Structure formats: structure tokens, C-alpha cells
Amino acid sequence: MKRLNPLTSPSIALAAALAVTAAVTALLSDEPGRAIAYLAAGPAMSSLAFGNVLESAAKLTIAGLAAALAFRAGSFNLGGEGQALFGGITAAALALAFPSLPRHIAPFIAVLVGITAGAALGAVSGGLRARWGVDELISTFLISAAVLPVGQVLLGGPMKDVGSYLIAAPPLPGAYRIAAWWPPSRLGVPVVWAIAAASGATVFLRSTHKGYEWRLKGANEVFARYGGIRTGRIAVASMAASGGLYGLAGTAALLDSGQAVQGFTSGLGWDGLAVALIAGSRPELIVPAALAYAWLIHGTRAAMMHTGFSFALSGIVQAVIFLFVTTRLLTGRGRSA
């Protein structure tokens, strides 16, 4: 009987990471007791904080699904940062170009444009893989690395709000603003998008013939090809779906903030990878994984605001979590067919 590495369990890997986090905090923080208390309970100490945790978790759910879908189809999308930014900036450009669209359809058109923009970038890498065998890990990373500075140039140049000291586009027209459901937090309709996307991805992978083909390709591409599955088409479709979800996450970040400011999508790509790894690339576990990761992020922020918890220490905490879940991927492959 095969002996399992204990780090192949998501809950055990996360618990071990949290234990190491508590130990590091106790050793390095000036106020370890208060710091750990704010790490654990800070995100629930006010309705504002808790609403913002849920809002962050919604975007992380969408980004985590983007990474997970690529994983399950045997691909690795390292271009999430660029795809999210491209989706968000494209949606912002649409809003500024057409400020008078009817209020009841404007946000949905912006969302559609953002998804399409992200999907286009993902599909390019999928097409390169299918046609010439180009490693999508390399192509997604390089395309993202090219998109990120272009986005900064646009926000600092052609799209810049001349009346602002920020590197940012003008605020979105009123028709594109989405109402907050739980003021003063930013929680709003993106949480519905996240739940719908997670449910749809779970049903697709677990209950459809195409989803089975995706999972089979991810488990063994050579076997899938010999079985008559068109793995090239799956490479393009899965990368397009992954890029589209990243574009949706970037558009959600834009609509939540109401303005494309430099860095408004920063971290969505890498955080999406972390969430997918915590969940073992299983769509049905993405929502709780995103909630746990969002809680960690907001907990470290609360600890920084109220104690002597340094920014560097918060980075160590998140690095410990990522280290343990990555170890899970390397030892247990982090996914099941």
C-alpha cells in the first residue's frame, strides 16, 4: 500500500503553514500576542473589514478558478497578472469611450469586453502550444511581462486623468458603477459572479463529456491523444477559459474601485495560483480556499495597522503559506483526475 506524504492533504498543508506562521510571528513580532490575535480575528472585527474580506475572496475565487482550469487541462498559466490587467484596462477604455450606455447594461458589456480581452491573451499561448509545441508556461509569462509595462504606459499617458496626481485613468462614468451591498465595505455583485463561475466550472469538469476530456488530458496527454481526444483544441480552449476568468477578475477589480489606478489588479495572477494550489485545483474547493487566503491577507493588514507587525513580516507569512501549498503540489501533484 502506497504511503501518502502528509503534505498532500490541503487541510494538513494549510494547518502546518499556519502553525509555522504563528511561530515566526511569536519570534519576530514586537507584540506577538496582539499580532496573532489580529491575524486570526482582525478581518471579523468590523462589518467594514468582514465585507472587504468577502469582496477580496470573490476576486480570488475567480482568479483561482482561472489557474485551476488550466491545471486540470494539463496547462500552466503564468500570465494571470497580464491577463487581469489587460481585461481591466480594456473594460476601462470601453467605459471611457462610451460613457452614455444604458445603466442596466453598461457593467455587463464592460464585463464581456474584459473577459474577451483576457481570453484572447490566453488563447494566443494555447494556440502556440497546439501549433508549434511552445511551452505555455514560458509564453504566458513573456506575454504578461510585455503587457504589464504597456498598461503602465497607458495609465500614465493616453488614458491618464489630467486632473489627478495619481497614475490613473479618469473615474468610470456613473453608468458603469456597481452598487455596494454592504456599505461602507466594497462587497457587491462580483461575489455572485464568483459563486456562479465556481459552480459552473465544477459541473463542467465533473458532469460533462468535455470536462472529462479536459481532465483526461491533464492526467495523461499522450493517452488522451491515443484515445482520439483533440488535445490541441483543449489546449487552446482551456487557456482561453483561464485567460477569460483572469480578465473577469481584473474587470471586477476595476468596477469595485470605480477607477483604473496603477496596480489596481496587482497580485491577482500570483494570488490566483496560490488559491488554486491550496484547493488542489478542484473547483469545488476554490471558494473556501479563496476565503482562507483572503482572511490571511486582511489579517496581516490588520496586524500591521494595530501592532508592530512589519510589512516584511507580512510577506514572510504569505511566503510560508505559498511554500507549503507548493510543496503539496510537488509531492502529491495537487490534483486528481
Protein Blocks (a to p, Z undefined) as FASTA:
>chain_A
ZZddfklpmklmmmmmmmmmmmmmmmmpmblmlmmmmmmmmmmmpfklmmmmmmmmmmmm
mmmmmmmmmmmnopacfklmmmmmmmmmmmmmmmmmmmmbcfklmmmmmmmmmmmmmmmm
mmmmmmmmmmnopafklmmmmmmmmmmmmmmmmmmmmmpcfkbcbdcdddddfklpccdf
bdcbfbdfklmmmmmmmmmmmmmmmmcfklmmmmmmmmommlmmmnopafklmmmmmmmm
mmmmmmmmmmmmmmmnopacehilgoklmmmmmmmmmnoopaklmmmmmmmmmmmmmmmm
mmmmmmmcdfklmmmmmmmmmmmmmmmmmmnoopaZZ
